[in-house]
Amino acid sequence: MTGGEKYLTKKDKLIKKMKISPNSISPDEIEKVLEWEGFVKRKSNAGSHQVFKRKSDGKVFNLVLARNPVRKYQVEDLLKILEGKD
């Protein structure tokens, strides 16, 4: 473990896990990152889906709850949002 990894926050560790192993991320982990990034869970009647919206820019993220782990494309979509590419 390098010196920088020793002091990573929970958020940083989870984002690193998302990048290294995108096929092993749970819906709960995605939800944590969304909340850390200012997304708020919106009331949803979709059953297997949960919609999150960020107030600062109106960005919406639709999370499929029926899959554990979540599909890789959802992890990649969230990483793009975090990197400001979407």
Number of C-alpha atoms within 10 A of each C-alpha: 5 6 7 7 10 8 10 12 10 11 14 13 13 17 20 13 14 21 13 10 12 20 17 16 20 17 20 13 16 21 18 14 19 21 14 11 13 14 21 17 17 11 9 11 9 9 9 11 14 19 17 22 18 16 11 8 8 10 12 15 19 12 21 17 17 12 13 13 17 21 17 14 11 19 24 14 13 20 18 12 15 14 8 8 9 10
